[in-house]
Amino acid sequence: MMCLGAATGLLGVATGGFFKNGPIIAKQYSQFVTGNVSLGLTITMLIVPFIKNGFAPNDTAEEWKNVFWFIVASLILTNVFYILFCSAKSAVWTNSESQVVPVPPILLAVPKLDGTSG
């Protein structure tokens, strides 16, 4: 029970950093990135019951042991991927300098009080 509690606590710490990393990397596109993360979570929640039924159709202790080992392997693989490829720096495609296009000044002809423009 202690190991399960410690694992849950560590998972909470890890996922907190994961959800903060998307907006940091994406800057002005954070809504799009966060939306895609939410879509991935939703799809995962829809798939998990089918994966569970594949690993533990009879709900025996041995089958549930396989479910937990699958979860352990998934968490280790995805966390290693995250550690190797994630960064706290914003992505190159979010730099506003690369998107700045000089716009020529607009000259407006404002009529003067005497009826002439200038």
Backbone as XML, in Angstrom:
<?xml version="1.0"?>
<chain id="A" units="angstrom">
  <residue number="1" name="MET">
    <atom name="N" x="0.819" y="-1.178" z="0.000"/>
    <atom name="CA" x="0.000" y="0.000" z="0.000"/>
    <atom name="C" x="0.874" y="1.257" z="0.000"/>
  </residue>
  <residue number="2" name="MET">
    <atom name="N" x="1.993" y="1.189" z="0.698"/>
    <atom name="CA" x="2.918" y="2.332" z="0.726"/>
    <atom name="C" x="3.490" y="2.596" z="-0.669"/>
  </residue>
  <residue number="3" name="CYS">
    <atom name="N" x="3.852" y="1.539" z="-1.373"/>
    <atom name="CA" x="4.409" y="1.705" z="-2.726"/>
    <atom name="C" x="3.372" y="2.308" z="-3.662"/>
  </residue>
  <residue number="4" name="LEU">
    <atom name="N" x="2.133" y="1.855" z="-3.554"/>
    <atom name="CA" x="1.071" y="2.388" z="-4.408"/>
    <atom name="C" x="0.838" y="3.871" z="-4.107"/>
  </residue>
  <residue number="5" name="GLY">
    <atom name="N" x="0.848" y="4.236" z="-2.837"/>
    <atom name="CA" x="0.691" y="5.644" z="-2.466"/>
    <atom name="C" x="1.848" y="6.500" z="-2.957"/>
  </residue>
  <residue number="6" name="ALA">
    <atom name="N" x="3.073" y="5.986" z="-2.821"/>
    <atom name="CA" x="4.246" y="6.730" z="-3.300"/>
    <atom name="C" x="4.210" y="6.884" z="-4.815"/>
  </residue>
  <residue number="7" name="ALA">
    <atom name="N" x="3.826" y="5.818" z="-5.511"/>
    <atom name="CA" x="3.746" y="5.881" z="-6.972"/>
    <atom name="C" x="2.700" y="6.891" z="-7.422"/>
  </residue>
  <residue number="8" name="THR">
    <atom name="N" x="1.572" y="6.923" z="-6.748"/>
    <atom name="CA" x="0.518" y="7.885" z="-7.094"/>
    <atom name="C" x="0.993" y="9.312" z="-6.841"/>
  </residue>
  <residue number="9" name="GLY">
    <atom name="N" x="1.686" y="9.536" z="-5.738"/>
    <atom name="CA" x="2.221" y="10.868" z="-5.452"/>
    <atom name="C" x="3.239" y="11.316" z="-6.482"/>
  </residue>
  <residue number="10" name="LEU">
    <atom name="N" x="4.147" y="10.420" z="-6.861"/>
    <atom name="CA" x="5.141" y="10.761" z="-7.878"/>
    <atom name="C" x="4.494" y="10.994" z="-9.235"/>
  </residue>
  <residue number="11" name="LEU">
    <atom name="N" x="3.465" y="10.232" z="-9.553"/>
    <atom name="CA" x="2.750" y="10.432" z="-10.814"/>
    <atom name="C" x="2.088" y="11.805" z="-10.830"/>
  </residue>
  <residue number="12" name="GLY">
    <atom name="N" x="1.549" y="12.231" z="-9.694"/>
    <atom name="CA" x="0.940" y="13.554" z="-9.610"/>
    <atom name="C" x="1.946" y="14.665" z="-9.846"/>
  </residue>
  <residue number="13" name="VAL">
    <atom name="N" x="3.152" y="14.507" z="-9.329"/>
    <atom name="CA" x="4.204" y="15.501" z="-9.545"/>
    <atom name="C" x="4.606" y="15.529" z="-11.016"/>
  </residue>
  <residue number="14" name="ALA">
    <atom name="N" x="4.751" y="14.357" z="-11.625"/>
    <atom name="CA" x="5.184" y="14.285" z="-13.025"/>
    <atom name="C" x="4.141" y="14.864" z="-13.968"/>
  </residue>
  <residue number="15" name="THR">
    <atom name="N" x="2.873" y="14.550" z="-13.753"/>
    <atom name="CA" x="1.853" y="15.051" z="-14.671"/>
    <atom name="C" x="1.649" y="16.547" z="-14.514"/>
  </residue>
  <residue number="16" name="GLY">
    <atom name="N" x="1.900" y="17.091" z="-13.337"/>
    <atom name="CA" x="1.802" y="18.540" z="-13.170"/>
    <atom name="C" x="2.790" y="19.273" z="-14.065"/>
  </residue>
  <residue number="17" name="GLY">
    <atom name="N" x="4.003" y="18.783" z="-14.138"/>
    <atom name="CA" x="4.999" y="19.386" z="-15.019"/>
    <atom name="C" x="4.669" y="19.192" z="-16.479"/>
  </residue>
  <residue number="18" name="PHE">
    <atom name="N" x="4.111" y="18.042" z="-16.806"/>
    <atom name="CA" x="3.761" y="17.754" z="-18.203"/>
    <atom name="C" x="2.727" y="18.735" z="-18.723"/>
  </residue>
  <residue number="19" name="PHE">
    <atom name="N" x="1.697" y="19.006" z="-17.946"/>
    <atom name="CA" x="0.634" y="19.894" z="-18.415"/>
    <atom name="C" x="1.082" y="21.353" z="-18.465"/>
  </residue>
  <residue number="20" name="LYS">
    <atom name="N" x="2.075" y="21.727" z="-17.695"/>
    <atom name="CA" x="2.597" y="23.095" z="-17.753"/>
    <atom name="C" x="3.566" y="23.269" z="-18.911"/>
  </residue>
  <residue number="21" name="ASN">
    <atom name="N" x="4.156" y="22.191" z="-19.390"/>
    <atom name="CA" x="5.171" y="22.280" z="-20.425"/>
    <atom name="C" x="4.596" y="22.668" z="-21.782"/>
  </residue>
  <residue number="22" name="GLY">
    <atom name="N" x="3.401" y="22.213" z="-22.118"/>
    <atom name="CA" x="2.791" y="22.540" z="-23.410"/>
    <atom name="C" x="2.616" y="24.030" z="-23.640"/>
  </residue>
  <residue number="23" name="PRO">
    <atom name="N" x="1.990" y="24.758" z="-22.717"/>
    <atom name="CA" x="1.865" y="26.207" z="-22.903"/>
    <atom name="C" x="3.200" y="26.944" z="-22.921"/>
  </residue>
  <residue number="24" name="ILE">
    <atom name="N" x="4.197" y="26.443" z="-22.190"/>
    <atom name="CA" x="5.508" y="27.096" z="-22.204"/>
    <atom name="C" x="6.155" y="26.955" z="-23.573"/>
  </residue>
  <residue number="25" name="ILE">
    <atom name="N" x="6.072" y="25.771" z="-24.150"/>
    <atom name="CA" x="6.682" y="25.527" z="-25.456"/>
    <atom name="C" x="5.916" y="26.235" z="-26.562"/>
  </residue>
  <residue number="26" name="ALA">
    <atom name="N" x="4.594" y="26.213" z="-26.501"/>
    <atom name="CA" x="3.769" y="26.697" z="-27.606"/>
    <atom name="C" x="3.482" y="28.191" z="-27.558"/>
  </residue>
  <residue number="27" name="LYS">
    <atom name="N" x="3.726" y="28.843" z="-26.451"/>
    <atom name="CA" x="3.474" y="30.278" z="-26.279"/>
    <atom name="C" x="2.107" y="30.691" z="-26.818"/>
  </residue>
  <residue number="28" name="GLN">
    <atom name="N" x="2.062" y="31.457" z="-27.888"/>
    <atom name="CA" x="0.782" y="31.991" z="-28.369"/>
    <atom name="C" x="-0.116" y="30.917" z="-28.988"/>
  </residue>
  <residue number="29" name="TYR">
    <atom name="N" x="0.410" y="29.727" z="-29.228"/>
    <atom name="CA" x="-0.394" y="28.635" z="-29.771"/>
    <atom name="C" x="-0.779" y="27.627" z="-28.688"/>
  </residue>
  <residue number="30" name="SER">
    <atom name="N" x="-0.702" y="28.034" z="-27.431"/>
    <atom name="CA" x="-0.927" y="27.098" z="-26.329"/>
    <atom name="C" x="-2.338" y="26.521" z="-26.320"/>
  </residue>
  <residue number="31" name="GLN">
    <atom name="N" x="-3.334" y="27.281" z="-26.783"/>
    <atom name="CA" x="-4.700" y="26.755" z="-26.812"/>
    <atom name="C" x="-4.783" y="25.553" z="-27.748"/>
  </residue>
  <residue number="32" name="PHE">
    <atom name="N" x="-4.145" y="25.642" z="-28.897"/>
    <atom name="CA" x="-4.162" y="24.541" z="-29.861"/>
    <atom name="C" x="-3.448" y="23.314" z="-29.299"/>
  </residue>
  <residue number="33" name="VAL">
    <atom name="N" x="-2.280" y="23.527" z="-28.708"/>
    <atom name="CA" x="-1.509" y="22.410" z="-28.154"/>
    <atom name="C" x="-2.244" y="21.778" z="-26.980"/>
  </residue>
  <residue number="34" name="THR">
    <atom name="N" x="-2.764" y="22.597" z="-26.072"/>
    <atom name="CA" x="-3.499" y="22.072" z="-24.923"/>
    <atom name="C" x="-4.756" y="21.340" z="-25.371"/>
  </residue>
  <residue number="35" name="GLY">
    <atom name="N" x="-5.419" y="21.833" z="-26.396"/>
    <atom name="CA" x="-6.590" y="21.140" z="-26.943"/>
    <atom name="C" x="-6.237" y="19.773" z="-27.493"/>
  </residue>
  <residue number="36" name="ASN">
    <atom name="N" x="-5.089" y="19.672" z="-28.167"/>
    <atom name="CA" x="-4.670" y="18.375" z="-28.691"/>
    <atom name="C" x="-4.272" y="17.417" z="-27.574"/>
  </residue>
  <residue number="37" name="VAL">
    <atom name="N" x="-3.670" y="17.940" z="-26.511"/>
    <atom name="CA" x="-3.361" y="17.094" z="-25.350"/>
    <atom name="C" x="-4.658" y="16.567" z="-24.741"/>
  </residue>
  <residue number="38" name="SER">
    <atom name="N" x="-5.665" y="17.430" z="-24.615"/>
    <atom name="CA" x="-6.961" y="17.000" z="-24.080"/>
    <atom name="C" x="-7.619" y="15.969" z="-24.985"/>
  </residue>
  <residue number="39" name="LEU">
    <atom name="N" x="-7.487" y="16.143" z="-26.293"/>
    <atom name="CA" x="-8.024" y="15.150" z="-27.228"/>
    <atom name="C" x="-7.337" y="13.804" z="-27.035"/>
  </residue>
  <residue number="40" name="GLY">
    <atom name="N" x="-6.014" y="13.826" z="-26.874"/>
    <atom name="CA" x="-5.280" y="12.584" z="-26.621"/>
    <atom name="C" x="-5.722" y="11.911" z="-25.333"/>
  </residue>
  <residue number="41" name="LEU">
    <atom name="N" x="-5.959" y="12.705" z="-24.283"/>
    <atom name="CA" x="-6.443" y="12.136" z="-23.020"/>
    <atom name="C" x="-7.832" y="11.528" z="-23.180"/>
  </residue>
  <residue number="42" name="THR">
    <atom name="N" x="-8.689" y="12.197" z="-23.939"/>
    <atom name="CA" x="-10.042" y="11.682" z="-24.160"/>
    <atom name="C" x="-10.005" y="10.369" z="-24.923"/>
  </residue>
  <residue number="43" name="ILE">
    <atom name="N" x="-9.199" y="10.308" z="-25.969"/>
    <atom name="CA" x="-9.081" y="9.064" z="-26.742"/>
    <atom name="C" x="-8.523" y="7.952" z="-25.867"/>
  </residue>
  <residue number="44" name="THR">
    <atom name="N" x="-7.547" y="8.295" z="-25.019"/>
    <atom name="CA" x="-6.984" y="7.295" z="-24.113"/>
    <atom name="C" x="-8.045" y="6.755" z="-23.161"/>
  </residue>
  <residue number="45" name="MET">
    <atom name="N" x="-8.880" y="7.654" z="-22.618"/>
    <atom name="CA" x="-9.939" y="7.198" z="-21.705"/>
    <atom name="C" x="-10.944" y="6.294" z="-22.411"/>
  </residue>
  <residue number="46" name="LEU">
    <atom name="N" x="-11.145" y="6.498" z="-23.698"/>
    <atom name="CA" x="-12.055" y="5.632" z="-24.445"/>
    <atom name="C" x="-11.426" y="4.276" z="-24.751"/>
  </residue>
  <residue number="47" name="ILE">
    <atom name="N" x="-10.111" y="4.230" z="-24.900"/>
    <atom name="CA" x="-9.414" y="2.991" z="-25.270"/>
    <atom name="C" x="-9.106" y="2.115" z="-24.059"/>
  </residue>
  <residue number="48" name="VAL">
    <atom name="N" x="-8.880" y="2.723" z="-22.897"/>
    <atom name="CA" x="-8.448" y="1.981" z="-21.703"/>
    <atom name="C" x="-9.363" y="0.804" z="-21.350"/>
  </residue>
  <residue number="49" name="PRO">
    <atom name="N" x="-10.688" y="0.918" z="-21.389"/>
    <atom name="CA" x="-11.510" y="-0.254" z="-21.061"/>
    <atom name="C" x="-11.266" y="-1.447" z="-21.990"/>
  </residue>
  <residue number="50" name="PHE">
    <atom name="N" x="-10.990" y="-1.177" z="-23.253"/>
    <atom name="CA" x="-10.719" y="-2.274" z="-24.187"/>
    <atom name="C" x="-9.366" y="-2.920" z="-23.895"/>
  </residue>
  <residue number="51" name="ILE">
    <atom name="N" x="-8.381" y="-2.106" z="-23.528"/>
    <atom name="CA" x="-7.073" y="-2.654" z="-23.157"/>
    <atom name="C" x="-7.197" y="-3.489" z="-21.891"/>
  </residue>
  <residue number="52" name="LYS">
    <atom name="N" x="-7.951" y="-2.985" z="-20.923"/>
    <atom name="CA" x="-8.157" y="-3.735" z="-19.674"/>
    <atom name="C" x="-8.832" y="-5.065" z="-19.949"/>
  </residue>
  <residue number="53" name="ASN">
    <atom name="N" x="-9.851" y="-5.061" z="-20.808"/>
    <atom name="CA" x="-10.538" y="-6.316" z="-21.129"/>
    <atom name="C" x="-9.634" y="-7.279" z="-21.881"/>
  </residue>
  <residue number="54" name="GLY">
    <atom name="N" x="-8.672" y="-6.762" z="-22.621"/>
    <atom name="CA" x="-7.715" y="-7.634" z="-23.292"/>
    <atom name="C" x="-6.753" y="-8.285" z="-22.324"/>
  </residue>
  <residue number="55" name="PHE">
    <atom name="N" x="-6.343" y="-7.550" z="-21.293"/>
    <atom name="CA" x="-5.399" y="-8.077" z="-20.311"/>
    <atom name="C" x="-6.080" y="-8.859" z="-19.194"/>
  </residue>
  <residue number="56" name="ALA">
    <atom name="N" x="-7.275" y="-8.449" z="-18.781"/>
    <atom name="CA" x="-7.931" y="-9.068" z="-17.623"/>
    <atom name="C" x="-9.406" y="-9.336" z="-17.907"/>
  </residue>
  <residue number="57" name="PRO">
    <atom name="N" x="-9.723" y="-10.259" z="-18.819"/>
    <atom name="CA" x="-11.136" y="-10.518" z="-19.128"/>
    <atom name="C" x="-11.894" y="-11.176" z="-17.970"/>
  </residue>
  <residue number="58" name="ASN">
    <atom name="N" x="-11.191" y="-11.937" z="-17.122"/>
    <atom name="CA" x="-11.850" y="-12.650" z="-16.019"/>
    <atom name="C" x="-11.635" y="-11.973" z="-14.668"/>
  </residue>
  <residue number="59" name="ASP">
    <atom name="N" x="-10.907" y="-10.879" z="-14.633"/>
    <atom name="CA" x="-10.625" y="-10.124" z="-13.408"/>
    <atom name="C" x="-9.951" y="-10.955" z="-12.317"/>
  </residue>
  <residue number="60" name="THR">
    <atom name="N" x="-9.046" y="-11.816" z="-12.705"/>
    <atom name="CA" x="-8.289" y="-12.569" z="-11.704"/>
    <atom name="C" x="-7.085" y="-11.746" z="-11.253"/>
  </residue>
  <residue number="61" name="ALA">
    <atom name="N" x="-6.505" y="-12.143" z="-10.133"/>
    <atom name="CA" x="-5.345" y="-11.416" z="-9.597"/>
    <atom name="C" x="-4.165" y="-11.482" z="-10.560"/>
  </residue>
  <residue number="62" name="GLU">
    <atom name="N" x="-3.968" y="-12.621" z="-11.184"/>
    <atom name="CA" x="-2.864" y="-12.772" z="-12.143"/>
    <atom name="C" x="-3.054" y="-11.855" z="-13.351"/>
  </residue>
  <residue number="63" name="GLU">
    <atom name="N" x="-4.283" y="-11.743" z="-13.829"/>
    <atom name="CA" x="-4.558" y="-10.857" z="-14.967"/>
    <atom name="C" x="-4.352" y="-9.392" z="-14.578"/>
  </residue>
  <residue number="64" name="TRP">
    <atom name="N" x="-4.765" y="-9.023" z="-13.371"/>
    <atom name="CA" x="-4.582" y="-7.645" z="-12.930"/>
    <atom name="C" x="-3.109" y="-7.316" z="-12.724"/>
  </residue>
  <residue number="65" name="LYS">
    <atom name="N" x="-2.334" y="-8.328" z="-12.359"/>
    <atom name="CA" x="-0.891" y="-8.124" z="-12.266"/>
    <atom name="C" x="-0.339" y="-7.725" z="-13.633"/>
  </residue>
  <residue number="66" name="ASN">
    <atom name="N" x="-0.842" y="-8.359" z="-14.693"/>
    <atom name="CA" x="-0.417" y="-8.005" z="-16.051"/>
    <atom name="C" x="-0.854" y="-6.586" z="-16.425"/>
  </residue>
  <residue number="67" name="VAL">
    <atom name="N" x="-2.047" y="-6.193" z="-15.980"/>
    <atom name="CA" x="-2.520" y="-4.827" z="-16.239"/>
    <atom name="C" x="-1.569" y="-3.819" z="-15.588"/>
  </residue>
  <residue number="68" name="PHE">
    <atom name="N" x="-1.207" y="-4.046" z="-14.343"/>
    <atom name="CA" x="-0.311" y="-3.122" z="-13.654"/>
    <atom name="C" x="1.080" y="-3.102" z="-14.284"/>
  </residue>
  <residue number="69" name="TRP">
    <atom name="N" x="1.589" y="-4.247" z="-14.732"/>
    <atom name="CA" x="2.887" y="-4.258" z="-15.414"/>
    <atom name="C" x="2.813" y="-3.502" z="-16.741"/>
  </residue>
  <residue number="70" name="PHE">
    <atom name="N" x="1.687" y="-3.596" z="-17.425"/>
    <atom name="CA" x="1.499" y="-2.826" z="-18.664"/>
    <atom name="C" x="1.516" y="-1.326" z="-18.365"/>
  </residue>
  <residue number="71" name="ILE">
    <atom name="N" x="0.868" y="-0.931" z="-17.274"/>
    <atom name="CA" x="0.860" y="0.480" z="-16.881"/>
    <atom name="C" x="2.270" y="0.941" z="-16.516"/>
  </residue>
  <residue number="72" name="VAL">
    <atom name="N" x="2.993" y="0.122" z="-15.774"/>
    <atom name="CA" x="4.368" y="0.462" z="-15.396"/>
    <atom name="C" x="5.225" y="0.654" z="-16.645"/>
  </residue>
  <residue number="73" name="ALA">
    <atom name="N" x="5.148" y="-0.278" z="-17.584"/>
    <atom name="CA" x="5.939" y="-0.179" z="-18.816"/>
    <atom name="C" x="5.550" y="1.058" z="-19.620"/>
  </residue>
  <residue number="74" name="SER">
    <atom name="N" x="4.257" y="1.332" z="-19.706"/>
    <atom name="CA" x="3.796" y="2.516" z="-20.445"/>
    <atom name="C" x="4.317" y="3.797" z="-19.816"/>
  </residue>
  <residue number="75" name="LEU">
    <atom name="N" x="4.245" y="3.893" z="-18.494"/>
    <atom name="CA" x="4.722" y="5.094" z="-17.806"/>
    <atom name="C" x="6.228" y="5.276" z="-17.960"/>
  </residue>
  <residue number="76" name="ILE">
    <atom name="N" x="6.970" y="4.192" z="-17.859"/>
    <atom name="CA" x="8.425" y="4.300" z="-18.009"/>
    <atom name="C" x="8.783" y="4.741" z="-19.426"/>
  </residue>
  <residue number="77" name="LEU">
    <atom name="N" x="8.184" y="4.113" z="-20.429"/>
    <atom name="CA" x="8.498" y="4.465" z="-21.819"/>
    <atom name="C" x="8.116" y="5.901" z="-22.150"/>
  </residue>
  <residue number="78" name="THR">
    <atom name="N" x="6.931" y="6.317" z="-21.745"/>
    <atom name="CA" x="6.503" y="7.675" z="-22.073"/>
    <atom name="C" x="7.294" y="8.724" z="-21.295"/>
  </residue>
  <residue number="79" name="ASN">
    <atom name="N" x="7.678" y="8.429" z="-20.058"/>
    <atom name="CA" x="8.488" y="9.381" z="-19.298"/>
    <atom name="C" x="9.905" y="9.490" z="-19.851"/>
  </residue>
  <residue number="80" name="VAL">
    <atom name="N" x="10.477" y="8.382" z="-20.299"/>
    <atom name="CA" x="11.799" y="8.440" z="-20.931"/>
    <atom name="C" x="11.723" y="9.266" z="-22.211"/>
  </residue>
  <residue number="81" name="PHE">
    <atom name="N" x="10.694" y="9.060" z="-23.011"/>
    <atom name="CA" x="10.494" y="9.855" z="-24.230"/>
    <atom name="C" x="10.380" y="11.337" z="-23.879"/>
  </residue>
  <residue number="82" name="TYR">
    <atom name="N" x="9.606" y="11.648" z="-22.857"/>
    <atom name="CA" x="9.409" y="13.039" z="-22.420"/>
    <atom name="C" x="10.724" y="13.662" z="-21.960"/>
  </residue>
  <residue number="83" name="ILE">
    <atom name="N" x="11.494" y="12.928" z="-21.181"/>
    <atom name="CA" x="12.765" y="13.441" z="-20.672"/>
    <atom name="C" x="13.749" y="13.690" z="-21.814"/>
  </residue>
  <residue number="84" name="LEU">
    <atom name="N" x="13.769" y="12.796" z="-22.799"/>
    <atom name="CA" x="14.718" y="12.934" z="-23.895"/>
    <atom name="C" x="14.364" y="14.056" z="-24.865"/>
  </residue>
  <residue number="85" name="PHE">
    <atom name="N" x="13.086" y="14.267" z="-25.131"/>
    <atom name="CA" x="12.698" y="15.161" z="-26.213"/>
    <atom name="C" x="12.046" y="16.472" z="-25.777"/>
  </residue>
  <residue number="86" name="CYS">
    <atom name="N" x="11.716" y="16.647" z="-24.522"/>
    <atom name="CA" x="11.063" y="17.888" z="-24.101"/>
    <atom name="C" x="12.077" y="18.897" z="-23.594"/>
  </residue>
  <residue number="87" name="SER">
    <atom name="N" x="11.662" y="20.147" z="-23.655"/>
    <atom name="CA" x="12.524" y="21.241" z="-23.251"/>
    <atom name="C" x="11.666" y="22.312" z="-22.585"/>
  </residue>
  <residue number="88" name="ALA">
    <atom name="N" x="12.297" y="23.157" z="-21.804"/>
    <atom name="CA" x="11.574" y="24.271" z="-21.188"/>
    <atom name="C" x="11.662" y="25.524" z="-22.042"/>
  </residue>
  <residue number="89" name="LYS">
    <atom name="N" x="12.304" y="25.422" z="-23.203"/>
    <atom name="CA" x="12.425" y="26.566" z="-24.109"/>
    <atom name="C" x="11.240" y="26.596" z="-25.060"/>
  </residue>
  <residue number="90" name="SER">
    <atom name="N" x="10.860" y="27.784" z="-25.468"/>
    <atom name="CA" x="9.765" y="27.891" z="-26.430"/>
    <atom name="C" x="10.235" y="27.386" z="-27.790"/>
  </residue>
  <residue number="91" name="ALA">
    <atom name="N" x="9.294" y="26.859" z="-28.549"/>
    <atom name="CA" x="9.607" y="26.293" z="-29.856"/>
    <atom name="C" x="10.003" y="27.391" z="-30.837"/>
  </residue>
  <residue number="92" name="VAL">
    <atom name="N" x="10.795" y="27.016" z="-31.836"/>
    <atom name="CA" x="11.271" y="27.974" z="-32.832"/>
    <atom name="C" x="10.105" y="28.607" z="-33.579"/>
  </residue>
  <residue number="93" name="TRP">
    <atom name="N" x="9.070" y="27.817" z="-33.852"/>
    <atom name="CA" x="7.947" y="28.319" z="-34.641"/>
    <atom name="C" x="7.053" y="29.281" z="-33.866"/>
  </residue>
  <residue number="94" name="THR">
    <atom name="N" x="7.393" y="29.558" z="-32.607"/>
    <atom name="CA" x="6.617" y="30.543" z="-31.846"/>
    <atom name="C" x="7.308" y="31.895" z="-31.754"/>
  </residue>
  <residue number="95" name="ASN">
    <atom name="N" x="8.504" y="31.997" z="-32.288"/>
    <atom name="CA" x="9.231" y="33.267" z="-32.226"/>
    <atom name="C" x="8.543" y="34.299" z="-33.097"/>
  </residue>
  <residue number="96" name="SER">
    <atom name="N" x="8.181" y="35.411" z="-32.511"/>
    <atom name="CA" x="7.452" y="36.435" z="-33.252"/>
    <atom name="C" x="8.347" y="37.166" z="-34.247"/>
  </residue>
  <residue number="97" name="GLU">
    <atom name="N" x="9.677" y="37.137" z="-34.047"/>
    <atom name="CA" x="10.566" y="37.821" z="-34.982"/>
    <atom name="C" x="10.473" y="37.218" z="-36.379"/>
  </residue>
  <residue number="98" name="SER">
    <atom name="N" x="10.277" y="35.918" z="-36.472"/>
    <atom name="CA" x="10.210" y="35.275" z="-37.785"/>
    <atom name="C" x="8.890" y="35.561" z="-38.486"/>
  </residue>
  <residue number="99" name="GLN">
    <atom name="N" x="7.921" y="36.095" z="-37.770"/>
    <atom name="CA" x="6.611" y="36.332" z="-38.358"/>
    <atom name="C" x="6.348" y="37.810" z="-38.633"/>
  </residue>
  <residue number="100" name="VAL">
    <atom name="N" x="7.271" y="38.680" z="-38.259"/>
    <atom name="CA" x="7.046" y="40.109" z="-38.419"/>
    <atom name="C" x="7.264" y="40.495" z="-39.874"/>
  </residue>
  <residue number="101" name="VAL">
    <atom name="N" x="6.255" y="41.088" z="-40.469"/>
    <atom name="CA" x="6.337" y="41.585" z="-41.839"/>
    <atom name="C" x="6.193" y="43.095" z="-41.769"/>
  </residue>
  <residue number="102" name="PRO">
    <atom name="N" x="7.177" y="43.838" z="-42.294"/>
    <atom name="CA" x="7.058" y="45.295" z="-42.213"/>
    <atom name="C" x="5.880" y="45.798" z="-43.037"/>
  </residue>
  <residue number="103" name="VAL">
    <atom name="N" x="5.120" y="46.674" z="-42.442"/>
    <atom name="CA" x="3.948" y="47.247" z="-43.101"/>
    <atom name="C" x="4.244" y="48.715" z="-43.375"/>
  </residue>
  <residue number="104" name="PRO">
    <atom name="N" x="4.051" y="49.146" z="-44.630"/>
    <atom name="CA" x="4.315" y="50.561" z="-44.920"/>
    <atom name="C" x="3.322" y="51.442" z="-44.174"/>
  </residue>
  <residue number="105" name="PRO">
    <atom name="N" x="3.754" y="52.626" z="-43.795"/>
    <atom name="CA" x="2.843" y="53.519" z="-43.068"/>
    <atom name="C" x="1.683" y="53.952" z="-43.956"/>
  </residue>
  <residue number="106" name="ILE">
    <atom name="N" x="0.557" y="54.138" z="-43.342"/>
    <atom name="CA" x="-0.642" y="54.570" z="-44.063"/>
    <atom name="C" x="-0.757" y="56.085" z="-43.923"/>
  </residue>
  <residue number="107" name="LEU">
    <atom name="N" x="-0.825" y="56.747" z="-45.065"/>
    <atom name="CA" x="-0.980" y="58.201" z="-45.051"/>
    <atom name="C" x="-2.450" y="58.523" z="-45.242"/>
  </residue>
  <residue number="108" name="LEU">
    <atom name="N" x="-2.988" y="59.224" z="-44.316"/>
    <atom name="CA" x="-4.397" y="59.591" z="-44.382"/>
    <atom name="C" x="-4.530" y="61.057" z="-44.765"/>
  </residue>
  <residue number="109" name="ALA">
    <atom name="N" x="-5.451" y="61.306" z="-45.640"/>
    <atom name="CA" x="-5.743" y="62.695" z="-46.003"/>
    <atom name="C" x="-6.899" y="63.154" z="-45.140"/>
  </residue>
  <residue number="110" name="VAL">
    <atom name="N" x="-6.594" y="63.919" z="-44.131"/>
    <atom name="CA" x="-7.611" y="64.398" z="-43.198"/>
    <atom name="C" x="-7.990" y="65.818" z="-43.606"/>
  </residue>
  <residue number="111" name="PRO">
    <atom name="N" x="-9.275" y="66.057" z="-43.841"/>
    <atom name="CA" x="-9.659" y="67.418" z="-44.233"/>
    <atom name="C" x="-9.427" y="68.403" z="-43.089"/>
  </residue>
  <residue number="112" name="LYS">
    <atom name="N" x="-8.929" y="69.574" z="-43.468"/>
    <atom name="CA" x="-8.719" y="70.630" z="-42.475"/>
    <atom name="C" x="-10.023" y="71.383" z="-42.275"/>
  </residue>
  <residue number="113" name="LEU">
    <atom name="N" x="-10.032" y="72.195" z="-41.276"/>
    <atom name="CA" x="-11.249" y="72.948" z="-40.971"/>
    <atom name="C" x="-11.629" y="73.927" z="-42.084"/>
  </residue>
  <residue number="114" name="ASP">
    <atom name="N" x="-10.646" y="74.377" z="-42.871"/>
    <atom name="CA" x="-10.958" y="75.337" z="-43.929"/>
    <atom name="C" x="-11.427" y="74.659" z="-45.216"/>
  </residue>
  <residue number="115" name="GLY">
    <atom name="N" x="-11.585" y="73.313" z="-45.209"/>
    <atom name="CA" x="-12.107" y="72.595" z="-46.367"/>
    <atom name="C" x="-11.052" y="71.980" z="-47.257"/>
  </residue>
  <residue number="116" name="THR">
    <atom name="N" x="-9.766" y="72.279" z="-47.056"/>
    <atom name="CA" x="-8.709" y="71.669" z="-47.860"/>
    <atom name="C" x="-8.209" y="70.417" z="-47.156"/>
  </residue>
  <residue number="117" name="SER">
    <atom name="N" x="-7.618" y="69.531" z="-47.922"/>
    <atom name="CA" x="-7.072" y="68.316" z="-47.308"/>
    <atom name="C" x="-5.579" y="68.504" z="-47.089"/>
  </residue>
  <residue number="118" name="GLY">
    <atom name="N" x="-5.047" y="67.803" z="-46.151"/>
    <atom name="CA" x="-3.624" y="67.962" z="-45.913"/>
    <atom name="C" x="-3.085" y="67.018" z="-44.920"/>
  </residue>
</chain>
